[in-house]
Amino acid sequence: MNPRRGGPYTAGRDGTHGTARPHGLTHLDLLESESVHIFREVAGEFERPVILFSGGKDSIVMLHLALKSFAPAPVPFALLHVDTGHNFPEVIAYRDRVVAALGLRLEVASVQEFIDNGSVRERPDGTRNPLQTVPLLDAIERHRFDAVFGGGRRDEEKARAKERVFSLRDEFGGWDPRRQRPELWQLYNGRHAPGEHVRVFPLSNWTELDVWQYIAREAIELPSIYYAHEREVFRRSGMWLAPGEWGGPRDGEPVEKRRVRYRTVGDMSCTGAVDSAAATVADVIAEIAVSRLTERGATRADDKLSEAAMEDRKREGYF
């Protein structure tokens, strides 16, 4: 494996790799270096870290960075996916292909199992994103994970902008912004009491545009739904949602076929598509460069429930 280009799952969409300055580091070099430092810091400071991996672009880039951090040795962490049961089929197929190709260990926390045993209750609107917290915390406790890598970025949403790179969580998985520690000079404090754990965000200082430029440079393969394609969708609350067993569409929500792509992926019930003709990485980069809406603000219905929706979930133990 070439540590510069990642593992066997990498395959460029349009062959672009970007250009590097011959006598200096690019901003992507600096972001990559910071992320690699974070991965190695966690490997040296914690006993049982795990990488949250959904098959979305941020977790894919995070895994790519982990591969580079420890090459030619294997990644010393397992992967954890909190499966809502309402995921896009293309994303689940990608997840399984990557895990098999790289020989990684994947732990799956199933929301459906917790619904079946009565630990959580199905919502009337069919949305399962808010139901991920209990399976996530159960998996962390059951496997005794003390550090959990997440792909959150500060440009995504206001509550995520309050996160440190090392985000301390209490014994109930809860987040308290008043307990966050200073991180001067990239010095990270991972100390935690028994029962507590730390969420770690190696992409904190990346933007959506940085992520896509890095995908182009490293020729990283993504699930096909990130690029423009024909898909059946229906309109709800100003977003194009995909029909599915989760409960859509309702009466009066006609299904139509449109050329769309997804800026982010998650539960089908709350992840909207955007009209787009961007069929390559270069097209997506050009599209994002002129966008005035964040990906979550434009395409995630669960973040529109209230001004503090994300922060409330984070205090309960959400990503």
N, C-alpha and C positions, 0 to 999 in steps of 0.2 A: 504493500500500500504506500502510495506517495503521500506523506503527511501534509504536503502543501495543498493537495487537491482532495483529500479526504478518502473515504472508503468506497466500496464497490457500488454504493447506491448513488454516487454522483454521476450525473450525465447532463451536460449543458443543454439548455433549451434552444439557444441560438448560437452557441459557440463563443459568446463574448466573455472575455476574462478581465477586461479593464486594463489600465496601464499603470505602471508604478514609476515614481520619480527615481532616476538613477542615483541621485545623491542625497536622498532624504526619505523619510517615512511619510506615507499617505495617512489621511485621517482614519482609513480602514485598518492600516497597520497598527495604529495606536489603539484603536478600539479592540482589535484582536488581541494585542499584547496584554491589555488590561483584563480581558476576559480569561485568557490563559492563566494569568497570575491568580485570578480568583479561584479557578478550578484547582490549581495546584495548592493554593492556600488551604482550601477545604480538605483536600486529600491528606494534607499533613496535620490538620487540626481536629478532624472529626473521625469517629469510628465507623459509622454506618450511613454515609450519604446516599441519596437517591436522586435521579433526574426525572422530573415530571415531563412526560412525553406524550403529546396528544396527536402528533402527525401534522400539526400546524407549522407554519413557516418559522416562527420564533423558536419553537422547541427543536425543529430540524437544524436551524443554525446553531443552537446551543449544543446539540449533540455533535455537530461537525467540529465545533470549538473544543469539545471534550476529547474527541478523537485526536485532534492536533496537539492537545495539551500533554498527552501521555504516549504518543507514538514514539517508537514502534510497539510499545507495550499496549495491551488492551485497556479499554476504559475500566477503571476499578469500581464502577458504580452500576447498580441495576437501574432499570427504567420503571417508572410507575405511571400507568394511565388510569385516570378515573373515567370510566366508560359510562356515559349517560344512557346508552342503548338507543339513542336517537342520533347517532353520528352519521356523517356522510359516508357512503360505502367506499368512495374513492380514497378517503383518508384512512379508513381501517385497513384497506388493502395495502396502502403504502406503508402503514405502521408495521404490519406483519412481514412485509417484504424486507424492510430495513432490518428488523430484529433478526430475521433468518440469515440475511446476507452478512451481517456483522457478528453473528454469534453472541448476541446480547441476552441478558436475562430480563424478561418483562413480567412485571407484576400488574395485574389488572384488578382494580376495585370497581365492582359493578353496582351502579345505582339501582338497576333492576332487582338485584338480589336483596338490597335493603328495602325496596318497596314490597317485595314478596314476603319478607319476614316481618314486616310491620314497623321497621325502625324509622322509615321516613314515609311520608304520605304523598301520593301523586297530586299535583296541582291541577285545579280546574282548567287552566289554560294550556296544560300539556308541557309546559316549559320545565326542563329538568336541570338547567344550569344551577339554580339555587340549591338543588338537592345533592350536589356533589360534595358538600362540606363534610357530612357525616361519614360517607365512605372514605374520603381522604384521611380524616383524622383517625378512623379505625385502622387504616392501612399503616399509617405512621406509627401508631401505638403497637400494633400487632408485630410489625417487622422491626420495631425499635430504631427507626430512622432518626438520626439526630441532626441531619442537615438535609434540606429538601431544595434542590435547584428548580427555580421557576423561570419562565421566559418573559416575565413582565418587564415592560419598559416605561420610563417616566413620562414619555410623551403620549401614552395611550389614554390616560384618564386621571382626573384630579387626585383621587385617593392614592393611585399608584405613584404619583409624583412625590408623595410624602415618605415613600419607602427609602430605607437605606439599602446598601448592597447586602449587608447581613441584617436580616429583620428578625428580631427575637420574638418568639411566640411562647405564650404561657402554657401551663400544664393542660389547659383546655383547648389549645391551638389558637387562642385569641390574640389579636394584634392590638397593641396600645401605642399610638404614636409618641406618647410621652416617655415611653421606655426605650425608644430608639437611641442608639449610641452614636457619638461623633465618629467620623471616619476620615480624619485628617491624614494626608500623605499616603493614602491607600493602606492604612493600617486598620485591619478588621478584627473586631473582638468577638470571638465565637463562644465565650464562656456562657454557660447556661446551667440552671439547676436541674436536678433529676426530674424527669417528666416534661421539661421544656424542650423545645427544639428551635432551630434557626432556619428560616427560609432564606435562600441565597439567590440573588438576581444578577447573573453575569452580564446581562444585556441592559442593565439600568441606564447606561449613558448612550445607548444606541437609539436612533429614530427609525421609523418605518422605512424611510428612504435609505438610511445606512444599511438596514437589513437587506433590502433589495439590491443595493449596489454590491454588497458582499456576496450575495447569491450569484450575481453576474460574474464577479471576479473569480469565485471559487468553483463556478460551474456546478452548483448544487441542484440536484433534482428535487422538484416539489410535486405534490399531488396535482393532477390536471385541473382541478376546479379553481386554482389560483389564476388560470388563464382563461380568456374569453372562449365560451362554448355555448352551444344551443342547449337550453334547459327549460323545462316546464316550471313556471313560477306563478304565484298569485300575489296580489297586493294586500297588505295589512299594515296599518299604522305607518304608512309612508315607506314601507320596505317590501322588497321582492323576496318572498319566502318560498321554499321548496315544499311541495306536497309530501306527506308522509304519514306513517301510522301514528304519529304524535297527536294528530287531531286537526290537521289543516288539509284543504280549506273548509271554511264554513259556507253555509248558504249565502249567496250574494257575493262570493269571492271567486270570480271566474278564473280558471287556469288558462294561461296563455304561454306560448313558446317565445322566449326572448334570448338574445345573445348577451350573456352576463358573465361575470367572474366574481370570485369571493376575495375580499381583502383580508378576512380573518375566518377561521373555521371553528365551529363549536357545535353545540346542540342545534339540530335542524330547526327546532321550534322558535329560536330567537336569533338566528344568524341570517342576516339578509345579504342578498347578492346586489351588485351594482351593474347597471348597464355599461358595457365596455366592449371595445374592439381590440383590447390589448392582448395579443396572442403570444408575445414573446417577453422575455425579461426586459429587453430594452424598451418595449412598448409600455410595460408596467411602470418602469422607472420614470418615463416621460409623463405618464398619467399622474403618478403620485406627486411629482415635482410641482404640479400646478394645483393640487387639491388643497382645499381650505378646511376640510373636515378630517378629524382623526378616524382611524379605521373603526374603533369601537363606537365613536359618536355617530358614524354613518351607518353601521351595520349590526349593532348589537342591541336588540330590544330590551334585554334584561337590565341594561345600564340606563334605560330611560324611565324606569319605574319611579325614581325620585332623584333629587340632586345628590343624595348621599347613598344611593343604592349599593355601589361598589364598596364604599367605606363600611357600611353596615355589615356586609357579608364578610369583609376582611376581619372585622372585630370578632366574628363568629368562627373564624378559622379558614375562610376561603383563600384561594390562591393569592 
